[in-house]
Amino acid sequence: MNNEFKKGRDMEIQSSVLKNREMFEQTFNYPTNKDIVFRDFKFLSKDGFVVYIDGMAGGDKISDFILRPLLNKDGISRDLKSILQISSLIEETDFDEAVSAILQGDCVLCMDGDANAYVCETKSFDKRGVEKPQVESSIVGALEAFTETLRTNTTLLHRIIKNPGLTTEMVAVGKLNNLTCGVVYVNGVVNMEFVEEVKRRLKGIDTDFVQSGGMIEQFIEDHDSSLFQTVTTTERPDNTAALLMQGRIAIIVDGSPRVIIAPITLFSMLKTSEESALRAPFASAVRAIRIIAVLSAFLMPALYLAITTYHPEMIPASLLLSIAKSRVNIPYPALVELLVMEFAFELIREAGRHIPGALGSTIGIVGGLILGEAAVSAGFVSQGCVIVIAFTGLGNFAIPQYQLAFTAQLIRILFIICAGFFGFLGIGLAFVVLVGYVNSLTSFGTDYVNPVFSGDAPLFPKQPVWEYENRPSALRAKKPQYQPIISRIWKKGN
């Protein structure tokens, strides 16, 4: 038998304990593989064994709640199910499923003369505890983040959504490493067509090895070459719970601390879970600042280049003279100047990202200041260019989604090039092409763009919580209504 574990071989558990042990030994490359443990025993004069992975399964659980009851000869029952003192016991006839259970940290028990394998829940491997969010930090929101353990993550969601309809289906991805993905949704709210489509795409991944949730995203997204992500991720359980209650689906990848959400819209990625805890005027003000910051991240360098190069009449005379004076000794055009500063800024940020701890951010800030000052003093760049790039960087940091910030970087370069050759005309043409392109995108068959000011989950202004009457129409939820028109019943008598 090939030592590689490949599901779908249609092998069954045998009634012969020797044949079962031989199949497990060949599958797990035993005795060469020292991680696999076999423990033989006799029960009512019949031979049996348990098999598990050392370190994945808890040895104490196996000793105290499986082997000890089996080896106790006093007044013992002949019913195996009533003897084993384990929380979960499943009879399995399919050999591949038994192997999968062992790989997940359970142990499997086989008895001579019994054509069933008994899967015992014994998972007990080391895992990281629940900590604060590292990227999506919050001042007024919850301070819990997902971990790398799938069951811990589903537990965090159950603590928030105390509804029996919260459902988790398991799908294995990767023919050789069998990475477990949990497809989570709220039954009775979600449109099951989306659930089936998500499971179809996950089961349709034909590859030997899947390492992380980022690889899963690339395998299942609608547009694999798009500059815009058509699925999103979050590290916050409260944000995930809110999206699930809208009718979306979460994909929890075992070993990944970020959960994949689908389907999504472009403007939903500009919202944060913290805003739900803020009153509408404050949240609207925050969103207005964020929208301006996002537009700055996309357009500010291009607008600066177009105005100073092709449309100087739009600038007050004093400011124009100041800009011209700062560029007197610059040896190359403004287009090259901006591109060089963009590259330098991204280089500093990338270097800071890979330096551990607080040292990385410190080096990024200090390095940027020193480099900018030195470049201006040496006459390589102008002061105006440094200021524009600094504001652009701040706008980029204000984008909630990490991958959307990458999109802004790439599109900003395209806008700069168009502005450098054609001024405002180039920016206008590039913007029209960008809008048309974004409107052509879909996320699991739904429209990627929804109206900014529409009553359907509007981006701006942020509505008070009592005005959220319907779920997003693009999700076609089974239960389209969040709450009645009058949700504050206590106001009826006033």
C-alpha positions as CSV (number, residue, x, y, z in Angstrom):
1,M,0.0,0.0,0.0
2,N,1.2,3.5,-0.8
3,N,2.2,5.3,2.4
4,E,0.7,8.6,1.2
5,F,-2.8,9.1,2.7
6,K,-5.3,9.7,-0.1
7,K,-9.0,9.9,0.7
8,G,-11.4,8.2,-1.6
9,R,-9.9,4.7,-1.7
10,D,-13.2,3.1,-0.5
11,M,-11.4,0.9,2.1
12,E,-13.4,-0.5,4.9
13,I,-12.6,-1.5,8.4
14,Q,-12.0,-5.2,8.7
15,S,-13.3,-7.7,11.3
16,S,-9.7,-9.0,11.6
17,V,-7.7,-7.0,14.1
18,L,-4.4,-8.1,12.4
19,K,-5.6,-6.7,9.0
20,N,-6.7,-3.4,10.5
21,R,-3.4,-3.0,12.3
22,E,-1.5,-3.8,9.1
23,M,-3.5,-1.1,7.2
24,F,-2.8,1.5,9.9
25,E,0.9,0.6,10.1
26,Q,1.3,0.9,6.3
27,T,-0.6,4.2,6.1
28,F,1.3,5.9,8.9
29,N,4.7,4.3,7.9
30,Y,5.1,2.5,11.2
31,P,7.5,1.7,12.9
32,T,9.7,4.2,11.0
33,N,7.3,7.0,12.0
34,K,8.0,7.5,15.7
35,D,5.0,9.8,16.1
36,I,2.5,6.9,15.8
37,V,1.7,5.0,19.0
38,F,0.0,1.5,19.0
39,R,-1.2,0.1,22.3
40,D,-2.3,-3.5,22.3
41,F,-4.7,-5.0,24.9
42,K,-7.1,-7.9,25.5
43,F,-10.7,-7.4,26.3
44,L,-12.9,-10.5,27.1
45,S,-10.2,-12.7,25.6
46,K,-10.2,-10.7,22.3
47,D,-7.3,-8.8,20.9
48,G,-7.5,-5.1,20.3
49,F,-5.4,-2.0,19.9
50,V,-5.7,1.8,20.1
51,V,-3.7,4.0,17.7
52,Y,-3.0,7.7,18.0
53,I,-0.4,10.4,17.2
54,D,1.8,11.2,20.2
55,G,1.4,14.9,21.1
56,M,-1.9,15.3,19.2
57,A,-3.9,13.0,21.4
58,G,-3.9,13.2,25.2
59,G,-2.1,10.2,26.7
60,D,-3.8,10.7,30.1
61,K,-7.2,10.6,28.5
62,I,-6.4,7.4,26.7
63,S,-4.9,5.8,29.8
64,D,-7.6,6.9,32.3
65,F,-10.8,6.8,30.2
66,I,-10.2,4.1,27.6
67,L,-7.5,1.6,28.6
68,R,-8.2,1.6,32.3
69,P,-11.9,0.7,32.0
70,L,-11.1,-1.9,29.3
71,L,-8.5,-3.6,31.5
72,N,-10.7,-3.6,34.6
73,K,-11.9,-7.2,35.0
74,D,-14.3,-6.7,37.9
75,G,-18.0,-6.7,37.0
76,I,-17.3,-5.4,33.6
77,S,-20.0,-5.1,31.0
78,R,-19.7,-6.7,27.6
79,D,-21.0,-3.5,25.9
80,L,-18.0,-1.6,24.7
81,K,-19.9,1.7,24.5
82,S,-20.9,1.6,28.1
83,I,-17.4,0.9,29.2
84,L,-15.4,3.6,27.5
85,Q,-15.6,6.8,29.7
86,I,-15.0,9.2,26.9
87,S,-17.1,12.3,26.0
88,S,-17.5,11.5,22.3
89,L,-17.5,7.9,20.8
90,I,-18.3,7.4,17.1
91,E,-18.5,4.1,15.3
92,E,-16.7,4.3,11.9
93,T,-16.6,1.7,9.1
94,D,-14.7,3.8,6.6
95,F,-10.9,3.4,6.9
96,D,-10.2,6.9,5.5
97,E,-12.4,8.6,8.0
98,A,-10.7,6.7,10.8
99,V,-7.3,7.9,9.5
100,S,-8.6,11.5,9.3
101,A,-9.8,11.3,12.9
102,I,-6.3,10.2,14.0
103,L,-4.7,13.1,12.1
104,Q,-7.1,15.5,13.9
105,G,-5.9,14.3,17.3
106,D,-8.4,11.6,18.2
107,C,-7.5,7.9,18.9
108,V,-9.0,4.9,17.1
109,L,-9.8,1.6,18.9
110,C,-10.2,-1.7,17.0
111,M,-11.3,-5.1,18.3
112,D,-10.9,-8.5,16.8
113,G,-14.2,-9.8,15.3
114,D,-15.7,-6.2,15.1
115,A,-15.9,-4.6,11.7
116,N,-16.2,-1.1,13.3
117,A,-13.5,1.3,14.4
118,Y,-14.3,3.4,17.5
119,V,-13.2,7.0,17.2
120,C,-12.6,8.4,20.7
121,E,-12.3,12.2,21.2
122,T,-8.9,12.7,22.8
123,K,-7.5,15.9,21.3
124,S,-5.0,17.5,23.6
125,F,-2.3,19.4,21.8
126,D,-0.8,22.7,22.8
127,K,-2.5,25.9,21.5
128,R,-2.3,29.6,21.9
129,G,-4.8,31.3,24.2
130,V,-7.2,34.0,23.2
131,E,-5.5,37.4,23.0
132,K,-6.2,41.0,21.9
133,P,-6.5,41.7,18.2
134,Q,-3.2,42.7,16.7
135,V,-4.3,44.5,13.5
136,E,-8.0,45.4,14.0
137,S,-7.6,47.0,17.4
138,S,-10.6,48.7,19.1
139,I,-11.2,51.2,21.8
140,V,-14.8,50.5,22.7
141,G,-15.2,47.0,21.1
142,A,-14.4,43.6,22.4
143,L,-10.8,42.6,23.1
144,E,-10.8,39.1,21.8
145,A,-9.2,37.8,18.7
146,F,-9.3,34.4,16.9
147,T,-6.5,31.9,17.4
148,E,-5.0,29.2,15.3
149,T,-7.3,26.5,16.7
150,L,-10.5,25.9,14.8
151,R,-12.6,24.7,17.8
152,T,-11.5,27.7,19.9
153,N,-12.7,29.9,17.1
154,T,-16.1,28.3,16.8
155,T,-16.5,28.5,20.5
156,L,-15.8,32.3,20.4
157,L,-18.6,32.6,17.9
158,H,-21.0,30.5,19.9
159,R,-20.4,32.7,22.9
160,I,-21.6,35.7,20.9
161,I,-24.4,34.1,18.8
162,K,-26.4,32.0,21.2
163,N,-28.6,30.6,18.5
164,P,-29.1,26.9,17.7
165,G,-29.0,27.8,14.0
166,L,-25.3,28.6,14.1
167,T,-23.9,25.7,12.1
168,T,-20.4,24.5,11.3
169,E,-19.7,22.1,8.5
170,M,-16.2,20.6,8.1
171,V,-14.5,20.3,4.7
172,A,-11.0,18.9,4.2
173,V,-8.8,20.7,1.7
174,G,-5.5,19.4,0.4
175,K,-5.1,15.8,-0.8
176,L,-2.0,15.1,1.4
177,N,-2.2,17.4,4.3
178,N,-6.0,17.4,4.7
179,L,-6.4,20.9,6.2
180,T,-9.7,21.2,8.0
181,C,-11.9,24.2,7.0
182,G,-15.0,25.0,9.0
183,V,-17.9,26.6,6.9
184,V,-19.9,28.6,9.5
185,Y,-23.3,30.1,8.9
186,V,-26.6,30.9,10.6
187,N,-29.2,28.5,9.4
188,G,-32.5,30.2,8.8
189,V,-30.8,33.5,7.9
190,V,-28.3,32.7,5.2
191,N,-29.2,31.9,1.7
192,M,-28.2,28.2,1.3
193,E,-27.2,28.7,-2.3
194,F,-24.2,30.6,-1.0
195,V,-23.4,27.9,1.4
196,E,-23.5,25.2,-1.3
197,E,-21.3,27.4,-3.5
198,V,-18.7,27.9,-0.8
199,K,-18.6,24.1,-0.1
200,R,-18.4,23.4,-3.9
201,R,-15.4,25.6,-4.3
202,L,-13.6,24.2,-1.2
203,K,-14.2,20.6,-2.3
204,G,-13.1,21.6,-5.8
205,I,-9.6,22.5,-4.7
206,D,-7.4,19.8,-6.2
207,T,-3.9,20.2,-4.7
208,D,-1.6,18.2,-2.4
209,F,-0.9,20.9,0.1
210,V,-2.7,24.0,1.5
211,Q,-0.8,26.0,4.0
212,S,-3.0,28.8,5.2
213,G,-6.2,30.8,4.8
214,G,-4.5,33.1,2.4
215,M,-4.1,30.2,-0.1
216,I,-7.7,29.2,0.4
217,E,-8.7,32.8,-0.5
218,Q,-6.8,32.5,-3.8
219,F,-8.4,29.2,-4.6
220,I,-12.0,30.2,-4.1
221,E,-12.2,33.9,-5.1
222,D,-14.2,34.9,-8.2
223,H,-11.5,36.9,-10.0
224,D,-8.1,35.4,-9.5
225,S,-6.2,38.3,-11.2
226,S,-8.2,41.2,-9.8
227,L,-6.5,44.0,-8.0
228,F,-9.5,44.0,-5.6
229,Q,-10.1,41.2,-3.2
230,T,-13.5,39.6,-3.6
231,V,-13.4,37.9,-0.2
232,T,-12.2,39.5,3.0
233,T,-10.7,38.4,6.3
234,T,-11.0,39.4,9.9
235,E,-9.4,38.5,13.2
236,R,-12.3,39.7,15.3
237,P,-15.1,37.3,16.6
238,D,-17.5,40.2,17.2
239,N,-17.1,41.4,13.6
240,T,-17.5,37.9,12.2
241,A,-20.7,37.4,14.3
242,A,-22.2,40.6,12.9
243,L,-21.4,39.6,9.4
244,L,-22.9,36.1,9.9
245,M,-26.1,37.6,11.2
246,Q,-26.3,39.7,8.0
247,G,-26.4,36.4,6.0
248,R,-22.7,36.0,5.1
249,I,-20.6,32.9,5.5
250,A,-17.3,32.5,7.5
251,I,-14.6,30.0,6.5
252,I,-12.5,29.1,9.5
253,V,-9.2,27.5,8.5
254,D,-7.5,25.4,11.1
255,G,-4.1,26.9,11.9
256,S,-5.1,30.4,10.7
257,P,-6.0,33.2,13.2
258,R,-7.9,35.1,10.5
259,V,-11.4,34.0,9.3
260,I,-12.5,34.4,5.6
261,I,-15.8,36.1,5.0
262,A,-17.9,35.7,1.8
263,P,-19.6,37.2,-0.1
264,I,-18.6,40.8,0.4
265,T,-19.0,44.3,-1.2
266,L,-16.3,46.9,-1.7
267,F,-17.9,49.4,0.7
268,S,-18.4,46.8,3.5
269,M,-14.6,46.7,3.7
270,L,-14.5,50.4,4.7
271,K,-16.6,49.7,7.8
272,T,-15.3,48.6,11.2
273,S,-17.1,46.6,13.9
274,E,-16.2,49.4,16.4
275,E,-18.6,51.8,14.7
276,S,-21.6,49.8,15.8
277,A,-20.8,50.8,19.4
278,L,-20.6,54.5,18.5
279,R,-23.6,56.8,18.2
280,A,-24.6,57.7,14.6
281,P,-23.1,61.3,14.4
282,F,-19.8,60.2,15.8
283,A,-19.6,57.1,13.6
284,S,-20.5,59.2,10.5
285,A,-17.8,61.6,11.3
286,V,-15.3,58.8,11.6
287,R,-16.4,57.3,8.3
288,A,-16.2,60.7,6.6
289,I,-12.6,61.0,7.7
290,R,-11.9,57.5,6.5
291,I,-13.5,58.1,3.1
292,I,-11.3,61.2,2.7
293,A,-8.2,59.3,3.8
294,V,-9.0,56.5,1.3
295,L,-9.4,59.0,-1.6
296,S,-6.1,60.6,-0.5
297,A,-4.4,57.2,-0.6
298,F,-5.7,56.6,-4.2
299,L,-5.5,60.1,-5.7
300,M,-3.4,62.7,-3.7
301,P,0.0,62.2,-5.5
302,A,-1.7,62.1,-8.9
303,L,-3.6,65.3,-8.2
304,Y,-0.4,67.0,-6.9
305,L,1.4,66.0,-10.0
306,A,-1.3,67.0,-12.4
307,I,-1.8,70.4,-10.8
308,T,1.9,71.4,-10.5
309,T,2.8,70.1,-14.0
310,Y,-0.3,70.8,-16.2
311,H,-2.6,73.1,-14.3
312,P,-0.6,75.6,-12.2
313,E,-3.3,78.2,-12.7
314,M,-5.3,76.3,-10.0
315,I,-2.7,77.1,-7.3
316,P,-2.5,80.5,-5.5
317,A,0.5,82.4,-6.8
318,S,2.4,82.4,-3.5
319,L,2.0,78.6,-3.1
320,L,3.0,78.1,-6.8
321,L,6.2,80.2,-6.2
322,S,7.0,78.2,-3.1
323,I,6.6,74.9,-5.0
324,A,8.6,76.1,-7.9
325,K,11.4,77.4,-5.6
326,S,11.6,74.0,-3.9
327,R,12.0,72.3,-7.3
328,V,14.7,74.5,-8.7
329,N,17.5,72.1,-8.0
330,I,15.6,68.8,-8.6
331,P,17.4,67.1,-11.6
332,Y,14.4,65.1,-12.9
333,P,10.7,65.6,-13.6
334,A,8.0,65.6,-10.9
335,L,6.8,62.2,-12.2
336,V,10.1,60.5,-11.5
337,E,10.3,62.3,-8.2
338,L,7.0,61.0,-7.0
339,L,7.7,57.4,-8.2
340,V,11.1,57.5,-6.4
341,M,9.5,58.7,-3.1
342,E,6.8,56.1,-3.4
343,F,9.4,53.4,-3.8
344,A,11.4,54.7,-0.8
345,F,8.3,54.9,1.4
346,E,7.2,51.4,0.6
347,L,10.8,50.1,1.1
348,I,10.9,51.7,4.6
349,R,7.5,50.2,5.5
350,E,8.4,46.8,4.3
351,A,11.7,46.8,6.2
352,G,9.9,47.9,9.4
353,R,7.3,45.2,8.9
354,H,9.9,42.4,9.1
355,I,11.9,43.9,12.0
356,P,10.4,42.3,15.2
357,G,8.5,44.2,17.9
358,A,8.4,47.9,18.6
359,L,11.9,48.2,17.0
360,G,10.2,47.9,13.6
361,S,7.8,50.8,13.9
362,T,10.5,52.9,15.5
363,I,12.9,52.3,12.6
364,G,10.1,53.0,10.1
365,I,9.3,56.4,11.6
366,V,12.8,57.5,12.3
367,G,14.1,56.2,9.0
368,G,11.4,58.0,7.1
369,L,12.1,61.3,8.8
370,I,15.9,61.0,8.3
371,L,15.6,59.9,4.7
372,G,13.1,62.6,3.9
373,E,15.2,65.3,5.5
374,A,18.4,64.1,3.8
375,A,16.7,63.8,0.4
376,V,15.4,67.4,0.6
377,S,18.8,68.7,1.8
378,A,20.6,66.9,-1.0
379,G,18.2,68.2,-3.6
380,F,16.9,64.8,-4.7
381,V,13.3,65.6,-3.9
382,S,11.2,68.7,-3.1
383,Q,9.6,69.5,0.2
384,G,6.1,69.4,-1.4
385,C,6.7,65.9,-2.6
386,V,7.7,64.7,0.9
387,I,4.6,66.3,2.4
388,V,2.3,64.7,-0.2
389,I,3.8,61.2,0.2
390,A,3.5,61.5,4.0
391,F,-0.2,62.4,3.8
392,T,-0.7,59.6,1.3
393,G,0.9,57.1,3.7
394,L,-1.3,58.2,6.5
395,G,-4.4,57.8,4.2
396,N,-3.2,54.3,3.4
397,F,-2.9,53.4,7.0
398,A,-6.5,54.5,7.6
399,I,-7.8,51.8,5.3
400,P,-9.3,49.0,7.6
401,Q,-8.5,46.1,5.3
402,Y,-4.9,45.2,4.9
403,Q,-5.3,43.8,1.4
404,L,-7.3,46.8,0.3
405,A,-4.3,49.0,1.3
406,F,-2.2,47.0,-1.1
407,T,-4.7,47.6,-3.8
408,A,-4.5,51.4,-3.1
409,Q,-0.7,51.3,-3.5
410,L,-0.9,49.7,-6.9
411,I,-3.7,51.8,-8.3
412,R,-2.0,54.9,-6.9
413,I,1.0,54.2,-9.1
414,L,-1.3,53.9,-12.2
415,F,-2.9,57.2,-11.4
416,I,0.5,58.9,-11.0
417,I,1.6,57.6,-14.4
418,C,-1.6,58.8,-16.0
419,A,-1.4,62.2,-14.4
420,G,2.3,62.5,-15.4
421,F,1.5,62.1,-19.1
422,F,-2.0,63.6,-19.4
423,G,-2.8,65.6,-16.3
424,F,-6.4,65.8,-15.2
425,L,-7.5,64.1,-18.4
426,G,-5.4,61.1,-17.6
427,I,-6.8,61.0,-14.0
428,G,-10.4,61.3,-15.3
429,L,-9.9,58.5,-17.9
430,A,-8.2,56.2,-15.4
431,F,-11.0,56.9,-12.8
432,V,-13.7,56.0,-15.4
433,V,-11.9,52.8,-16.3
434,L,-11.5,51.9,-12.6
435,V,-15.2,52.5,-11.8
436,G,-16.2,50.4,-14.8
437,Y,-13.8,47.6,-13.8
438,V,-15.0,47.5,-10.2
439,N,-18.6,47.4,-11.2
440,S,-17.8,44.3,-13.3
441,L,-16.6,42.4,-10.3
442,T,-18.7,39.9,-8.3
443,S,-18.2,38.1,-5.0
444,F,-19.7,34.6,-5.2
445,G,-22.2,35.8,-7.8
446,T,-23.3,39.0,-5.9
447,D,-22.6,42.5,-7.0
448,Y,-19.3,43.8,-5.7
449,V,-20.4,47.4,-5.5
450,N,-23.6,48.7,-3.8
451,P,-24.7,52.4,-3.7
452,V,-22.8,54.5,-1.2
453,F,-25.9,56.5,0.0
454,S,-28.6,53.8,-0.5
455,G,-30.7,52.6,2.4
456,D,-29.3,49.1,1.8
457,A,-26.4,49.0,4.2
458,P,-25.2,52.5,3.4
459,L,-21.6,53.5,3.8
460,F,-22.4,57.1,4.6
461,P,-24.0,58.4,6.7
462,K,-24.0,55.8,9.3
463,Q,-27.6,55.1,10.4
464,P,-28.6,54.7,14.1
465,V,-28.9,51.1,15.1
466,W,-32.7,51.3,15.4
467,E,-33.0,52.1,11.7
468,Y,-31.3,48.9,10.4
469,E,-34.5,47.3,9.3
470,N,-33.3,45.0,6.5
471,R,-30.3,42.8,5.8
472,P,-28.3,43.7,2.6
473,S,-30.5,42.8,-0.4
474,A,-27.5,41.4,-2.3
475,L,-27.3,38.5,0.2
476,R,-30.8,37.4,-0.5
477,A,-31.2,36.2,3.1
478,K,-33.9,33.8,4.1
479,K,-34.9,36.3,6.8
480,P,-34.5,39.7,5.0
481,Q,-35.7,41.8,8.0
482,Y,-33.5,42.6,10.9
483,Q,-36.1,44.3,13.0
484,P,-39.5,46.0,12.5
485,I,-39.8,49.7,11.5
486,I,-40.4,50.5,15.2
487,S,-37.8,48.6,17.1
488,R,-37.8,50.8,20.2
489,I,-41.1,49.6,21.5
490,W,-40.7,51.7,24.7
491,K,-41.1,54.8,22.5
492,K,-44.6,53.9,21.3
493,G,-46.3,55.4,24.3
494,N,-44.3,58.7,24.2
